[in-house]
């Protein structure tokens, strides 16, 4: 990229947390996710997996939600990231169940307590959850996006499992500073789109449990706006106040 234009070195990668959730979670940000950036292209998308301890009595989403409805407030879900927290809150809202949220500093810490029986479930990133599922320590009940995970092809999406309309994933994309000349943005879009098709990129996506996702700058801007609205709706309904 350094051969194209020095301004392109200021390109940065932003994600669903920085450019969709944070404006609803914090009263003040050091940046404006819309005004301070020019979108270039989407880069990748991924989902999260709903997991419970392998010894849990429920073996599918229906059984889990049935228990939750009969025992409001008895189950707990952990989260160590904004994506994981919002995924749990969306489950509560769409399924109309009362499940206690337990915050953690990271998803691996929450997984440790899930394995130990201190919490009952969580919706976590695949890089954290899938290894435990394949080791037989956790049971995967559902996937958070509307497309099944290639890593867990036999696990239904939460929408398929009966939580209609459920769709909560993460994404990351490339941005440059606002007012970057359009030709520079276009050239970067071209280079990055081609780069996502490389063997090295495929290896990265496969290992991360995500998939390549590219857009035009305008498509990314519209997608970001829709995601910001969706995250804001979930955060407001959950009664989460900005810090």
C-alpha positions in Angstrom: 0.0 0.0 0.0 2.9 2.4 0.6 3.5 2.5 -3.2 0.0 4.0 -3.8 -0.1 7.1 -1.6 1.3 8.0 1.8 -2.2 9.0 3.1 -3.2 5.3 2.7 -0.9 4.4 5.6 -3.5 6.1 7.8 -6.0 3.4 7.0 -7.4 1.7 10.1 -9.5 -1.4 10.8 -12.6 -0.8 12.9 -15.3 -3.1 14.0 -18.9 -3.5 15.2 -17.9 -2.4 18.7 -16.1 0.8 17.7 -18.4 1.8 14.9 -21.8 0.6 15.9 -22.0 -0.1 19.7 -19.8 2.4 21.4 -21.8 5.5 20.7 -24.7 3.9 22.7 -22.4 2.6 25.5 -20.4 5.7 26.2 -21.5 9.3 26.8 -18.4 10.7 25.3 -16.1 9.2 22.6 -12.7 10.5 21.4 -14.0 10.1 17.9 -17.1 10.3 15.8 -17.6 6.9 14.1 -19.3 8.6 11.1 -17.9 12.1 10.7 -14.2 11.2 11.4 -14.0 8.3 8.9 -14.5 7.5 5.3 -15.5 3.9 4.7 -13.4 1.8 2.3 -14.7 -1.7 2.4 -15.9 -4.4 4.6 -13.3 -7.1 5.4 -14.9 -9.9 7.4 -17.9 -11.1 9.3 -18.4 -13.7 11.9 -20.9 -15.0 14.4 -21.0 -16.3 17.9 -22.0 -19.6 19.4 -24.5 -20.2 22.3 -22.8 -22.7 24.6 -23.7 -24.5 27.8 -21.8 -26.9 30.0 -21.7 -30.4 28.4 -23.4 -31.7 31.6 -26.3 -29.3 31.3 -29.8 -31.0 31.2 -30.9 -29.1 28.1 -29.6 -30.3 24.7 -31.2 -27.8 22.4 -32.3 -24.1 22.4 -36.0 -25.1 22.9 -35.2 -27.0 26.1 -33.0 -24.2 27.4 -35.7 -21.5 26.8 -38.5 -23.7 28.2 -36.5 -24.0 31.4 -35.7 -20.2 31.5 -39.5 -19.4 31.1 -40.5 -21.7 33.9 -37.7 -20.4 36.1 -37.3 -16.7 35.5 -34.0 -15.2 36.8 -32.6 -18.6 37.7 -30.3 -19.0 34.7 -27.3 -16.7 34.2 -25.3 -15.8 31.1 -21.7 -14.5 31.1 -20.1 -12.1 28.7 -16.6 -10.6 28.4 -17.1 -8.4 25.4 -19.7 -6.0 24.0 -20.6 -8.4 21.2 -21.2 -11.2 23.7 -23.2 -9.0 26.0 -25.5 -7.8 23.2 -25.9 -11.3 21.9 -27.2 -12.4 25.3 -29.5 -9.4 25.6 -31.0 -10.0 22.2 -31.7 -13.6 23.1 -33.5 -12.4 26.2 -35.5 -9.9 24.3 -36.6 -12.0 21.3 -37.3 -15.1 23.4 -38.9 -13.1 26.2 -36.9 -14.8 29.0 -35.4 -13.4 32.2 -31.7 -14.5 32.4 -29.2 -12.8 34.7 -26.2 -11.2 33.1 -22.8 -11.7 34.7 -20.0 -9.4 33.4 -16.4 -10.5 32.9 -13.3 -8.8 31.7 -12.9 -11.2 28.8 -14.7 -14.1 27.2 -12.1 -16.7 28.2 -12.7 -15.8 31.8 -16.4 -16.3 31.4 -15.7 -19.6 29.6 -13.7 -20.8 32.6 -16.6 -20.1 34.9 -19.0 -21.8 32.5 -16.8 -24.9 32.6 -16.8 -24.7 36.4 -20.6 -24.3 36.7 -20.6 -20.8 38.1 -22.7 -19.5 35.1 -25.2 -21.4 32.9 -24.6 -20.2 29.4 -23.0 -17.6 27.2 -22.9 -16.6 23.6 -19.2 -16.3 22.7 -16.9 -15.8 19.7 -16.1 -19.0 17.9 -12.4 -18.7 18.5 -13.1 -19.1 22.3 -16.1 -21.4 22.2 -15.5 -23.9 19.4 -12.3 -25.5 20.8 -14.2 -26.3 24.0 -17.1 -27.7 22.0 -14.8 -29.9 20.0 -13.1 -31.0 23.2 -16.4 -32.2 24.5 -16.4 -29.8 27.4 -19.2 -27.5 26.1 -22.3 -28.2 24.1 -23.2 -25.8 21.2 -26.9 -25.1 21.0 -27.1 -22.4 18.4 -25.2 -20.0 16.2 -25.9 -16.2 16.3 -26.1 -15.2 12.6 -28.6 -16.3 10.0 -26.0 -18.5 8.3 -24.6 -21.6 10.0 -21.0 -21.7 11.0 -18.6 -23.7 8.7 -16.9 -24.8 11.9 -20.1 -26.2 13.4 -22.2 -27.1 10.4 -24.6 -29.3 12.4 -25.4 -26.6 14.9 -28.6 -24.7 13.9 -28.8 -20.9 13.9 -30.8 -19.4 16.7 -33.3 -18.3 14.2 -33.7 -21.9 12.9 -33.9 -23.1 16.5 -37.0 -21.0 17.1 -35.7 -17.5 18.1 -37.2 -15.9 15.0 -35.4 -12.8 13.7 -32.2 -13.5 15.7 -29.2 -12.1 13.9 -26.2 -10.8 15.9 -22.7 -11.1 14.6 -19.5 -9.1 14.5 -17.8 -7.5 11.6 -14.6 -5.6 10.8 -13.9 -3.1 8.0 -11.4 -0.7 6.6 -11.7 3.0 7.0 -9.5 6.1 6.2 -9.7 9.6 7.7 -12.6 11.7 6.6 -12.0 13.8 3.5 -9.6 11.3 2.0 -9.7 11.9 -1.8 -12.2 9.6 -3.6 -9.5 8.2 -6.0 -7.5 7.0 -3.0 -10.5 5.4 -1.4 -11.3 3.7 -4.7 -7.8 2.4 -5.1 -7.7 1.1 -1.5 -11.0 -0.6 -2.0 -9.7 -2.4 -5.1 -6.5 -3.5 -3.4 -8.3 -4.8 -0.2 -11.0 -6.6 -2.2 -8.3 -8.5 -4.1 -6.3 -9.2 -0.9 -9.3 -10.9 0.8 -9.1 -13.6 -1.9 -5.5 -14.5 -1.2 -4.4 -17.8 0.3 -3.0 -16.0 3.4 -6.3 -14.3 3.9 -8.3 -17.5 3.6 -6.1 -19.1 6.2 -6.7 -16.1 8.5 -10.5 -16.2 8.1 -10.6 -20.0 8.6 -8.6 -19.8 11.8 -10.6 -16.9 13.1 -13.9 -18.6 12.3 -15.0 -15.7 10.1 -15.6 -15.2 6.4 -14.4 -12.7 3.9 -16.9 -9.8 3.3 -16.2 -7.0 0.9 -18.3 -4.0 0.0 -18.3 -0.7 -1.8 -17.7 2.4 0.4 -21.4 3.3 0.0 -22.5 -0.2 1.0 -20.3 -0.1 4.1 -21.7 3.3 5.1 -25.3 2.0 4.8 -24.5 -1.3 6.6 -22.8 0.6 9.4 -25.8 2.9 9.8 -28.1 -0.1 10.0 -25.9 -1.9 12.5 -25.7 1.2 14.7 -29.5 1.4 14.8 -29.8 -2.4 15.6 -27.2 -2.2 18.4 -28.8 0.9 19.8 -32.3 -0.7 19.9 -30.9 -3.7 21.8 -29.0 -1.6 24.2 -32.0 0.7 24.9 -34.3 -2.3 25.4 -31.8 -3.8 27.8 -31.8 -0.7 29.9 -28.1 -0.3 29.6 -27.1 3.3 30.4 -24.1 4.9 28.8 -21.0 5.2 31.0 
